[in-house]
Amino acid sequence: MSTPRRRVLVVDDEPQILRGLRIVLRDAGYEAMPAATAQEALDLAALHPPDAAIIDLMLPDGDGIEVTRSLREWTKAPIVVLSAIGEEEEKVRALEAGADDYVTKPFGPRELVARLGAVLRRSAPDPGEPVLRAEGLELDLAAHVVRVEGAEVHLTPIEFGLLTALMTNRGRLLTHRALLVEVWGPAYADDTATLRTHIANLRRKIDPSGTQRYIRTDPGVGYRFAV
């Protein structure tokens, strides 16, 4: 019996891009679910929950950032945002909304498929891995679940990867570069702005009161899990 293809929600208002991505994803072993508007994308995702999503930033009835934010309310599926806008501010907005990666148009199909595969691998659980615990915080690697004081906290795959790297190296200072290479890959080794955004989001989620200070900053160098 063949393995079912993983479903990828593809949201773009340009028909030629949708057609092209359907072919590229099909050839890479995925099933594309195309949508041309924000509302169509949300409706389609609700009916057929995707394993991942590729979302254009500019849509005729809304903003790809809002689609990302809406999906993040109920799914952990990795999200890649596409945009012709390459400014850092837009990338930060996408990441803060819950995107896992950001690809600037025009893009190479092989690069996009590689990035999609990377975010899917980061989100996949590894059976048999341990549960890591710190004061009030629990990270279940196999189940891909994080709990704070017993309550489950939703993290994006990138945030989960960062917390895993920090907790498995408890007390050790991890440089910006080390974290970026570990979680994103070598191509992101110098993208400290992206790292800062995700660390800030992670801190808010695992320590909303700001009293535990699980993650400590070594200014200009990196971060450590210090509890």
C-alpha positions in Angstrom: 0.0 0.0 0.0 1.4 3.4 -1.0 2.0 6.1 1.6 -0.7 8.9 1.4 0.7 12.2 0.1 0.9 15.0 2.6 -1.5 17.8 1.9 -0.1 21.3 1.3 -2.5 24.3 1.3 -1.3 26.6 -1.4 -2.7 30.2 -1.4 -1.9 32.6 -4.2 -4.1 34.9 -6.3 -2.0 34.4 -9.5 -3.4 31.4 -11.4 -0.1 30.6 -13.1 1.7 30.4 -9.8 -1.0 28.1 -8.4 -0.8 25.9 -11.5 3.0 25.8 -11.3 3.1 25.0 -7.6 0.5 22.2 -8.1 2.9 20.5 -10.6 6.0 21.2 -8.5 4.4 19.8 -5.4 2.9 16.8 -7.2 6.3 15.9 -8.6 7.8 16.2 -5.1 5.3 13.8 -3.6 2.8 16.2 -2.1 -0.9 16.9 -2.8 -1.5 20.6 -3.4 -4.8 22.2 -2.2 -5.0 25.4 -4.1 -6.9 28.5 -3.0 -7.0 32.0 -4.6 -8.3 34.0 -1.7 -8.0 34.3 2.1 -11.5 33.1 2.7 -11.2 30.2 0.3 -8.0 29.2 2.0 -9.5 29.2 5.5 -12.6 27.3 4.4 -10.5 24.7 2.6 -8.2 24.2 5.5 -11.2 23.7 7.9 -12.6 21.0 5.6 -9.3 19.3 4.9 -6.7 20.1 7.5 -3.3 20.5 5.7 0.0 19.0 6.7 1.7 22.3 5.7 0.8 25.6 4.0 2.4 27.9 1.5 0.7 31.4 1.7 1.2 34.4 -0.5 1.4 37.7 1.5 -0.9 39.8 -0.8 -4.4 38.4 -1.4 -7.4 40.0 -3.0 -9.6 39.8 0.1 -7.0 40.1 2.8 -3.5 39.6 4.1 -1.5 36.4 4.1 -0.4 37.4 7.6 -4.0 37.2 8.8 -4.5 33.8 7.1 -1.4 32.6 8.9 -2.6 34.0 12.2 -6.0 32.4 11.8 -4.5 29.0 11.0 -2.2 29.2 14.0 -5.2 29.4 16.2 -5.9 25.7 15.7 -3.1 24.0 13.7 0.6 23.3 14.2 1.1 22.6 10.5 4.3 24.4 9.2 3.6 27.6 7.2 5.8 29.1 4.5 4.9 32.7 3.5 5.6 33.8 -0.1 6.0 37.5 -1.0 7.5 39.8 -3.5 8.3 42.1 -0.6 11.7 41.3 0.9 11.9 43.9 3.6 12.9 42.7 7.1 9.8 44.3 8.6 7.5 42.1 6.5 9.5 39.0 7.3 9.2 39.8 11.0 5.4 40.4 10.7 5.1 37.0 9.1 7.2 35.2 11.7 5.4 36.9 14.6 2.1 35.7 13.1 3.3 32.1 13.3 5.0 31.5 10.0 8.0 29.1 10.0 9.7 30.4 6.9 9.6 33.3 4.4 10.4 33.0 0.7 10.8 36.0 -1.5 9.5 36.0 -5.1 10.8 35.1 -7.6 11.8 31.8 -6.1 13.3 28.6 -7.5 10.9 25.6 -7.3 13.7 23.3 -5.9 14.4 25.9 -3.1 10.8 26.1 -2.2 10.4 22.3 -2.0 13.6 22.1 0.0 12.3 24.7 2.5 8.9 22.9 2.7 10.7 19.6 3.5 12.8 21.3 6.1 9.9 22.8 8.1 8.0 19.5 7.9 11.0 17.6 9.2 11.4 20.0 12.1 7.8 19.5 13.0 7.9 15.7 13.0 8.1 13.9 16.3 10.9 11.4 17.0 9.4 8.4 18.8 11.1 7.3 21.9 12.7 10.6 22.8 12.5 11.8 26.4 10.4 14.3 28.3 12.4 17.3 29.4 11.3 19.1 32.6 12.1 22.4 34.4 10.2 24.3 37.0 6.6 24.1 35.8 7.7 23.5 32.2 7.5 20.1 30.4 8.7 19.4 26.9 7.5 16.0 25.5 9.7 15.4 22.5 7.9 12.3 21.2 4.4 13.8 21.5 5.6 17.2 20.3 3.8 18.8 23.2 4.8 21.6 25.7 3.0 22.2 29.0 3.3 25.0 31.4 1.9 24.2 34.9 0.1 21.3 33.3 -1.6 23.3 30.6 -0.7 22.6 27.0 0.9 25.6 25.3 0.8 25.8 21.5 4.3 26.4 19.9 5.1 26.6 16.2 7.6 24.1 14.9 10.3 26.7 14.9 9.6 27.6 18.5 9.5 23.9 19.5 12.9 23.4 17.8 14.4 26.4 19.7 13.0 25.2 23.0 14.3 21.7 22.4 17.8 23.0 21.5 17.9 25.2 24.6 16.5 22.6 27.0 18.7 19.8 25.8 21.7 22.0 26.4 20.5 23.3 29.8 22.9 25.8 31.3 25.1 26.0 28.2 25.4 29.3 26.3 24.3 28.7 22.7 25.4 31.4 20.2 23.1 33.0 17.8 24.8 31.2 15.0 24.6 27.8 16.7 20.8 28.2 17.3 20.2 29.4 13.7 22.1 26.6 12.1 20.5 24.0 14.5 16.9 25.1 13.9 16.9 26.8 10.5 20.0 25.4 8.7 23.3 26.9 7.5 21.6 29.3 5.1 20.2 31.3 8.1 23.5 31.4 10.1 23.5 35.2 10.2 19.8 36.0 10.5 19.8 37.2 14.1 16.7 39.3 13.5 14.7 36.2 12.8 16.1 34.5 15.9 15.2 37.4 18.2 11.6 37.5 16.9 11.1 33.8 17.6 12.8 33.9 21.0 10.6 36.8 22.0 7.5 34.8 20.9 8.7 31.7 22.7 9.3 33.6 26.0 5.8 35.0 25.9 4.3 31.6 25.6 6.3 29.6 28.1 6.6 32.4 30.7 3.7 34.8 30.3 4.1 36.3 33.7 7.8 36.9 33.2 8.7 35.4 36.6 10.5 32.2 35.6 12.9 33.6 33.1 13.7 30.2 31.6 15.7 31.7 28.7 18.5 34.1 29.6 20.2 36.4 27.1 23.9 37.0 26.8 23.8 40.3 24.9 25.4 40.1 21.5 26.3 36.4 21.9 23.3 34.1 22.4 20.9 32.5 24.8 20.9 29.8 27.4 18.2 27.8 29.3 19.1 28.7 32.8 16.4 27.1 35.0 
